[in-house]
Amino acid sequence: MPSFPLTGSVTICEINRDLIVAENLSDDRSQDTYGKLLGMVFSPIPFHSDQTVLPSPEQDTEQEHGSMPADNAERKGLVAALQGILGQPLKRFFHPSDVNMLLEVDLHGVSWHHHKHIIAFISGSNQVMVRDYEDSEGKDPCILTNELQRDVKVLEWRPNAGRMLSVACKGGICIWAASFPGNAASVRSGAASFLGTVSRGSGVQYILVDFLQSPNNEQISALSWSPDGRYLASASYESSSFTIWDVAQGVGTPIRRGLGGISMMKWSPTGDYFFAAKFDGTFYLWETNTWTSEPWSSTSGFVKGATWDPDGRMILIAFSESLTLGSIHFASKPPSLDAHLLPVDLPEIISLTGSQGIEKIAWDGSGERLAVSYKGGDEPYRGLIAVYDTRRTPLVSASLIGFIRGPGDHPKPIAFSFHNKFKQGPLLSVCWSSGFCCTYPLIFRSHSLP
């Protein structure tokens, strides 16, 4: 039977397909359950939650004037901001009824460093928190803020480049880098003189070393690094193109071809392919040798989430109007774009939870664990994350292990992501609406246990 956390409990970790729970968050309980196996404990990180969580209809009707939930306020602010930018009712890239689409897309709000136990997550409208679990002295998270860093939507660590973090915000992309005594981070030559703001917090300091400015001061809402860390792709739902940045030079090359309204981009782990989705239900597969693309269209709504498998030969996709995932498999080697789309059933999302749809997905770097959040659901299934054991041969299949429940009153997952290079098994980190970023080790026999 799948593991189910009772109301009032909190999930700690997985041990061989059993999701362990406790009465409350406790480093002592974590030490007892997995700390001795892993040699470390991933303490929850508290933060002030003002992130976007779509309220239930009951919450909408119960809110009184002056106590509007942050997500509702941000939704109205987004409408007003877009109308101000366009100078007219919303209709350029969004249909009038689609203005809330951005709030439904799986914006990448949590990112693990590729090779270290360092996590970064969006902790407020204009700020980012960084926690280094390897730094025994710097237990307090580092807070990254700057006047240029407004309306943060997405963040992602740069591969193969030390400790460098990209943050998508209003008007461009903030590039932060760790600065050590005797080895200070350097601001890119030619970058504006107002860069160089130092982060707040204990431990390693972070310096704002560059700001990649978007045309027309657009809100950047999608980011993806090439796996070698040389190029950074960015897009805005307000723009008619997306941009490939040579970050070392600070130079961006726009790629047009009618690709306005992009909601999501994902570079494949091998760098051979690039995925881009739009709000109108279409998405594109690109091969990056000649930057040729193949358009696809969906009858199941727009793409809400997408994640590559470790080999870069298939990509899992969640759609806004489907309770079934899709998996795109490439039929031959790069740069061929021949591919076919197959369904991946998650029947328990309907039969157990009573959900109305899938919200977000994340697939760990080994391809063995899949995390899924969903809309609504029957009590007491609301606000949980379903964890699946996945197999990729010959086709993708998923078996439900159980559910993760977060801390606090009626917690909902805002964003979640896996640490893909943790040697002892998958680590799933979740930012909860209750104001905690929690990390859940998923431990099973092929990794840490004898």
N, C-alpha and C positions, 0 to 999 in steps of 0.2 A: 504494500500500500504506500502511496506517496506520503511523505512527511508533511504534517499540517501543524502550524503554530497556533495555539489557542489565543484568543483575544486577551491582551494584557501581557503576553510573553514577548520576548525578543529573540531573534535568531542570532546564533554565535558563529557557527561554521557547519561544514559538512564533514562527516566521517563515514566514508564508504556507503554513499547513497542515503545516509540518515542525517537530516538537518537538525543539529542540536540547538535547543532553546534554553533560555534562562528567564528568571523573573525580571531582571533588569540588566542594563549594561554594566559590565564589571571587568576590569583587567584581570582580576584574580580568577574569575570564571574562564576567561579566555586563556589564561596561563594553564589552567587545569585541563582544558579540552584540547587545545592545539599548540600552546606555547612551548611545551616540552618537546613536541615533535619538530616544530619549525625553528626553535631557538629564538623566537621573537614574538611580540604581541603587537597587533595593529590597533592601537587605541582609537576610539571614535573621536572625531574632531568636531567640536561644536562651532556653529556659525549662526549669524543672524539671517534667517531665511526670508528673503523678499523675492524669491524666484517665482517663475511662472508655474502654477499648478491650477489646472482648470477646475473650478468648483463644481460640485454637484448641483442639480436644480434646487434641492432643498436649501443648500447653502446660499444660493443666489437670492432666494426669497426671504431668508432669515436675516440677511445683512441689513443693518440700519445705516442711515446717513452718518458718515464720520467713522465707520468701522468697515469700510470697503476692503475686501481681501486684496493683497498686493497683486495677484494675478489679474483680477478684474480691472484694477486701476491701470495696470500695465497694458492690458488689452485695449482699453479706451485711449491710453496714451499713444499706443501704436497707431490706432486709427487716425488720431489727430495729427501725429507726426507725419504720416504718409500723406494725408490730405494737404498738410502744409507744404510738403515737398512738391507734390504734384500740382498744387494750386487749384484743384478741382476734385469732385467726388472720385473715389477710388475706382479706376477702371483700366489703368494702363497694363499692368501685369496681373492684377487680381480681378476676378469677377466680384461684384459687390458682396456676394454671399461668402466669398473666400478670404476675407480679410483676416480671419483668425487662423488661417492655415499655418502661418509661421509658428504659432504657439503649439501646434500639434506635431510639428516635425521633431525628430530626435536630434535636437541640437546637442553637440558634443560638449557637455558641461563638466566632464571629469576626464582627466588624462593622467596616466601613469608614465613616468620616465621609462624609456625603452630598456635601460640596462641597470637602473638603480631603484631602490625602494623609496622613490620620491613621487608624491601625488600632488597634482594641482587641480583645483576645482573652482568654479564660479561661486563666490560666497556673497555676492551682492550685485546690484545693478552696475556698479562701477569698480568692483574690486575682485581680486583673485587671491586665494589662499594657497600656499605651498607648504607641505609638511614632509620633512625628510626623516624617515623612520630609521635611517642608519646613523643619524646624528644624536648621540646620547645627551649632549648638552643643550641642543636646540629643540626641546620638546614642544615649545610653543610654535604654532605655524607662522610663516612669514607672510605678511600682507602686502600685495602689490597694488598700489594706487598711483594714479597720475592724472593730471587735468586732461590729457589726451585720451585716457582710457574711460570712455563713456558708453553706457548701454552695451555691456559685454554680452556676447551671444555664444561664442564658441572659443575653445582653446585647444592647443595641441603641442606637445613637446617635439622639438626638432630632432630627427634621428641623426646619430653619428656626429653630434656637434656639442659635446659636453652638456652643460645644463642651460639650454636655451629654450625659451617658451614663447610661442606665438599666441596672441590674444586678439580675437576679432571684435571690433567695436565700431562705434559711430565715427565715420570718416576715415577709417583705415585699420591697420594692424599694428599693435604694439609688440615689439620684440624685446623680451627681457633675457638677461644673461646673468649667471652667478658670478660674483666677484669675490675673490679670495685675497687675504693679506699677501702682498708680494706678487700677486697675479691678478691685477684688477681687470675687469671686463672693459673692453674698449668700445667706444662709440664709433659707428661706421663713419669713415671719412666722407665729409659732405653732408652728414645728417645735421639737422637743425641744432642750434646751440642750447635750446631749452631741454634737450634730452639729458639723461644722466640722473634722474631722480632715484634716490635710494629707497629700497623697500623698508617696511617696518616689521620688527619681530626679532626673535633670537636666532642664533645660528648663522648660516651663510647669508650674505647680503645679495640682493638682486638689483641690477642696474638696467634702466630702460636704455637700450643701446641703439634702437632704431624705431622709426615710425613710417610704415609703408602707407602712403596716403592714397586713398581711393579717389577716382575722378568724381567731381561734383559732390564731394563730402558724403558719399553713400554709406549706408549702414552695411558693414560686412557681416554676412550671416552664414557663410560656409567656408571652411578651411580644409586643406589636406596637403600634407608634405609628401614629396616623392620619397621612396624608401632610402635613397642615398643621402637625403637631407639637403640636396642642392637647390631644389625648386620647391616653391610653395604655391599651391593653387588657391585662389580666393574668388568669392562670388558674392553678389548682393541681389536680393530679391527685387531691388529697385533698378537694376542695370540690365542693359541689352547684351552684355557680354560677360565672360569671366576672364580672369587674369592669371597668367603663369609668371611668378616672380623669380628672378635670379637674385636671391637674398643677399649674397655677398656684394653684389653691385648695386642693390637697391633699385633694380630696373624691372618693371612689369610689362609683359606683352599681352595685350588683350586678344582674346579669341572670340570672334563673333559668330556669325552664321545663325542668327535668329535664336540665340540661346538665352533670352530674357527670362526672368522669374525663376532662377535656379534656387532650389531649396537645399541641396545636399551634394557633396562631392566626396569620392573615396578613391584614392590611389591604391592599386593592387599591391600586395606585399613584394612582388617581384619587380614592380615598376613598369611592366609591359602593358598594363591596361589601366584605364581611368574611367570611373563611373560618375555620371552627372544626372541628377533628377530635377524635373521642373514641377511647378505647382499645377500645371494643366494635365497631369497624368502621363506625360511622356518622359522617357529617360533615354540616355545615350550611353553606349559603350564605345570608348575610344581605344585605339592602339596608339602607343606613344612614340612609335618609331617615325611615322610620317604624320601623326595626328589626324588620322582618318577616323570617322565615327560612323556608327550604325544606330539609327533611331529606333526606339521601341515605343509602343503605346499600350496603355493598360485600360482594361474595362473594370478594374477593381479600385478605382480612385487613384490618388497620387501616392508617391513613395513616402512613407513615414520613417522608415529606417532601412539601413543597408549595411552589411558587414561581409567582408571577404573571408574565404577560408584560408588557412595558413599557407597553402601552396599557390594561391592566386589563380586558381583554375575554375573557381565557381564563386558566386556571390549570392547570399541570402537576402531577400527583400521582404519588407512588410508593407502592405498597402492599406490605405485609409478605409476601404470598404470591404475588407476581407478578413476572415478569421483563419485563413490559410496563408502560410508563407510561400513565396516563390523562390526557386533556386535556379539560377542561370548557369549552365554548364557549357564551357567552351569545347567545341567538337575537335579542334586541332590546335597545334602549337601556335604561339605568337609569330607574326602579327595578325593571324587570321581572326576575323570577327564572327566566324560561323559559331552559333551558339543556339541552345534551346532552353526553354523555360519549363520547369517541372514543379508541381505542387509539393509542399511539405506540410503534412497535416499535423495539427496540434489539437486533437479532439477534446482534450480536457478543458481547454480554455472556454468551451461552450458548456460541456456536460457537467463540469464541477463548479465553475465559477459563475456561470450565468452572464458572462461578459458580453458587451456589445461590440468589441473590437480590440485589436492589438494596438498598443501605444508605442513601445520602444523595444528594441532587441539589442543584444550584445552577444558575440560569439568569442570564446576564449582562443588564445593563440595555438592551443593544441588541437582545436576542433572537437573537444570532448564535452564541453559544457556550453549550453545556450541559456541565456537569461531573457525573460519576456515579461513585460508589464502590459496591462490591459485596461480598457475602459470599464468603469463601473463594476458590476458584479454583485452577486447576492451577498448579504451578510452571512458569515464573517470573512468573506473572500476579498473584500474591497481593499485596495491599496497594497496588495501583496505582489511579490515578484515570483513567477514560476521558473524553476530551474529544471532543465532537461539534460539528460545524457544523450549525446548525439553520435551518430556514425556516418561516415562519408562514403562508404563503399558497399555496393556499387553506386548507390544513390544516397542522398541525405535522408536520414530518418532520426526521429527524436522520441525518447522515452521519458515521461515525467518522473522526476525524483521527489519533488516536493515544492514547498513555498517558503519564501523568506518574508518575515514580518519585521518592520522597522520599529524604532523607539518612539515614545511619545503618544499623544492622543491623535488617533485617526491619521497616521503617517501615510504619505503617498510618495512614491519615488519621483524625484525631479529629474535626475540624470544618473546613469550608471555606466561603468566601463570595466573591462578586465585588464589586469596587468599581464601582458602577453609573454613576458620573459622571466617570470618567477619560476625557478627551477623545480620547486617542490609542489607544483600544482597550480591550478587557476586561483587567482585572487579577484573577487568581484567587489568593487567599491560602489556604494550607492549614496547619493545625496538625497536625504529625506526632507519632506516639507516641514517636519518637526524641528529642523535645525541641527541635524547631525550628519556628518559624512562618515559612514561605517564601512569597514572592509571585512569581507567574509572569505576566509580560506576554504577552498573546496578540495578536500583531501581524500584521495582514493588510491587503491592499491598500485596502479600503474605509476604512481609518483612517490609519495612519502612513506607509505606504510609497507611493512615487510609482507 
